[in-house]
């Protein structure tokens, strides 16, 4: 059994709503036509492919992994922005609750949405299920198509380099690949190698 485990996290492609910089949590929006043209299938190599069950991620997953069996999981969803879903900064900037949240987005949460604590607990549940499966099986590679907030949170928790949540830049349609030894992954330690997720060619290349 290979002692190295790799998990790649891909952000969904740019959507029409993303262009307007609207808060897009559980609300969905189709991928832009330009983004679809830019993305191409990834060569096989990830034995397990997962995706958020929101349409923009499932659409991206089918483009990136057209020949793979893809499992959709709600745990990989973006944070739920409640009453602020689909609205922009300009539309919200004068609301006191929004101003308070901007000052400290890691405590409390949007009206009718998730707090950061609730969001990360859900993501941790999905991560535990994914890593548990990898550690039980002989397969050593998995890919997840998810959202910017999810990837930033996991980078903050498992990347070798420590950065603040907002310091991580994840392009639409791009992402990162983490690598651990099986024992380090089992212990929940930070990964030993982080690189940009391979969008073309062999994931081992």
C-alpha positions in Angstrom: 0.0 0.0 0.0 1.3 3.4 -0.9 2.1 5.4 2.2 1.2 8.7 0.6 -2.3 10.1 0.4 -3.4 13.0 -1.8 -6.5 15.0 -1.6 -7.2 17.7 -4.3 -9.7 20.4 -3.6 -11.1 22.2 -6.7 -13.2 25.4 -6.6 -16.2 25.4 -8.9 -16.1 27.5 -12.1 -17.1 31.1 -12.3 -20.9 31.6 -12.3 -23.1 34.3 -13.7 -23.8 35.5 -10.1 -20.1 35.5 -9.2 -19.6 38.1 -11.9 -21.7 40.5 -9.9 -19.9 39.6 -6.6 -23.2 38.5 -5.0 -23.2 36.3 -1.9 -23.6 32.8 -3.3 -23.9 30.2 -0.6 -26.7 27.7 -1.0 -28.3 29.7 -3.8 -27.2 28.4 -7.2 -26.2 30.0 -10.5 -25.1 28.4 -13.8 -21.5 28.5 -14.9 -20.6 31.2 -17.3 -20.1 30.2 -20.9 -16.6 31.6 -20.9 -15.7 29.5 -17.8 -17.0 26.3 -19.5 -14.7 26.9 -22.5 -11.7 27.4 -20.2 -12.1 24.2 -18.2 -10.9 20.9 -19.5 -11.1 17.3 -18.3 -8.4 16.1 -15.9 -6.6 12.9 -16.8 -7.7 9.9 -14.6 -5.8 9.4 -11.4 -8.2 10.3 -8.5 -9.9 7.1 -7.5 -12.6 8.9 -5.5 -14.3 12.1 -6.8 -16.7 14.0 -4.6 -18.6 17.2 -5.1 -20.9 19.7 -3.2 -24.5 18.8 -4.2 -25.0 22.4 -5.5 -25.4 22.7 -9.3 -22.4 24.8 -10.0 -20.1 22.3 -8.4 -21.8 19.3 -10.0 -21.6 21.0 -13.3 -17.8 21.7 -12.8 -17.2 18.1 -11.6 -18.7 16.6 -14.8 -16.4 18.8 -16.9 -13.3 18.0 -14.9 -14.0 14.3 -14.3 -16.3 13.2 -17.3 -15.3 9.5 -16.9 -15.5 9.2 -13.1 -18.3 8.2 -10.8 -19.0 11.4 -8.8 -20.6 11.4 -5.3 -22.5 14.5 -4.3 -22.4 15.4 -0.6 -24.2 18.3 1.1 -21.3 18.6 3.6 -19.2 20.2 0.9 -21.6 23.1 0.4 -20.5 26.7 0.8 -21.6 28.7 3.9 -25.3 29.5 3.9 -25.7 33.3 3.8 -29.4 33.2 4.8 -31.2 36.5 4.0 -28.1 37.8 2.2 -28.1 35.1 -0.5 -27.9 36.6 -3.9 -27.3 40.2 -2.6 -24.2 42.3 -3.1 -22.1 44.5 -0.8 -23.7 47.6 -2.2 -27.2 46.3 -1.4 -26.2 45.3 2.1 -23.7 47.9 3.3 -26.2 50.1 5.2 -27.7 47.3 7.2 -26.5 47.2 10.8 -26.5 43.4 11.0 -24.3 43.2 7.9 -21.9 45.9 9.2 -21.6 44.0 12.5 -20.9 40.7 10.7 -18.2 42.3 8.5 -16.4 43.4 11.7 -16.3 39.9 13.0 -17.5 37.2 10.4 -16.2 34.4 12.6 -18.7 34.8 15.4 -22.5 35.0 14.8 -23.8 34.6 11.3 -26.2 36.1 8.6 -29.9 36.2 9.5 -31.4 32.8 8.7 -27.9 31.4 7.7 -25.0 29.6 9.2 -22.5 30.8 11.7 -18.9 30.2 10.9 -18.9 27.5 13.7 -21.9 25.7 12.1 -20.3 25.9 8.7 -16.9 24.5 9.8 -18.6 21.7 11.8 -20.4 20.6 8.7 -17.2 20.7 6.6 -15.3 18.8 9.3 -18.0 16.1 9.1 -17.4 15.7 5.4 -13.7 15.8 5.8 -13.8 13.0 8.4 -15.9 10.8 6.2 -13.6 11.4 3.2 -10.3 10.8 5.1 -11.8 7.8 6.9 -12.6 6.1 3.6 -9.2 6.8 2.2 -7.5 5.4 5.2 -9.6 2.2 5.1 -9.1 1.6 1.4 -6.1 0.9 -0.8 -6.8 4.0 -3.0 -4.6 6.9 -2.1 -6.1 9.8 -4.1 -9.3 11.7 -3.9 -10.7 14.9 -5.5 -13.4 17.2 -4.2 -15.2 19.9 -6.2 -16.4 22.5 -3.7 -16.4 26.2 -2.8 -14.0 29.0 -2.0 -15.0 29.2 1.7 -14.6 25.4 2.2 -11.1 25.4 0.6 -9.9 28.4 2.6 -11.0 26.8 5.8 -9.2 23.5 5.1 -6.1 25.3 3.9 -6.0 27.2 7.2 -6.3 24.0 9.1 -4.0 21.6 7.1 -1.6 23.6 4.9 2.1 23.6 5.9 2.2 27.4 5.8 -0.1 29.2 8.3 -2.2 32.0 6.8 -5.4 33.8 7.7 -8.6 32.7 6.1 -8.8 35.6 3.7 -5.2 35.4 2.7 -5.7 32.3 0.6 -6.5 33.0 -3.0 -8.4 30.2 -4.9 -9.2 30.9 -8.5 -12.5 29.7 -10.0 -11.9 26.3 -11.6 -8.6 25.9 -9.7 -7.5 24.6 -6.4 -4.9 22.8 -4.3 -3.6 19.3 -3.8 -2.6 18.2 -0.2 -0.3 15.2 0.5 0.3 13.4 3.7 1.7 10.1 4.9 -1.2 7.9 6.0 -0.1 8.1 9.6 0.0 11.9 9.6 -3.4 12.1 7.9 -4.8 9.6 10.6 -3.5 11.9 13.3 -5.0 15.0 11.7 -1.7 16.8 11.2 -0.9 19.4 8.6 0.1 18.1 5.2 3.7 17.6 4.2 3.2 19.0 0.7 0.8 21.5 -0.9 0.7 22.4 -4.5 -1.7 23.9 -7.0 -4.1 21.2 -8.1 -3.2 19.7 -11.5 -5.8 20.9 -14.1 -4.2 19.1 -17.0 -2.0 16.0 -17.4 -1.5 13.3 -14.8 -2.0 14.2 -11.1 1.3 12.5 -10.4 3.1 14.6 -12.9 
